[in-house]
Amino acid sequence: MRGTWIILLIMVIIGVGMYFWFGRKPKPASYDTIVFKNTDDTIIKKMQVYLADDPKEVMFDSVWLLSPDSTPLKKVLDGVAQDTMSKQYSNITLFLTYDHKSFYDLEITKPNPKLAYNYTFEIEPMSDSDTLVIDGLITPQVGDAMHFASPMMEMYSKFVVTYNHKLPPPPPDSLAIKGHDPNKTITILRN
């Protein structure tokens, strides 16, 4: 009879242990994940992802630069389908480039740098042209996901991307026609 009680007690302890083991919350990820899904391997091999920390202007002249005299942007992905990057940021811009022919810039503002994000991209050519279309999904660890789809922009041999909303505001001018100010300006320096 004592053996039955011991076996029963061991079974209860194992059951409680399994309940707490499988019911525990996963540890928060220490990185963000970037993945290319449903994208042809030949496209993935020519894709690169660069990271800029809250840029006001970014220049491309054979390499991506924060300004004409700065060092190149940090390369996050280079011809692979998946990689990770540090999640410790609040404002960054990702530059996705295809074979130095097309690019897409994605500004990201994180409310909490402790949260990990998953970035999933699908790249495919449009059926009637050689333009690539990017279909993306940003999934935070907590909160709602964001979906976007847009064509990638053509790259020139030398150009500057200026984020107007990050520059100081222009002086007030009573003669100026007020209208919608563009969020971003692309200046072609060399075709």
PyMOL commands that set and color helices and strands:
alter all, ss='L'
color gray80, all
select helices_A, chain A and resi 2-23+41-44+164-166
alter helices_A, ss='H'
color red, helices_A
select strands_A, chain A and resi 31-36+47-53+57-60+64-65+74-78+82-86+91-98+102-109+117-125+132-140+146-151+153-154+158-163+184-190
alter strands_A, ss='S'
color yellow, strands_A
deselect
rebuild
show_as cartoon
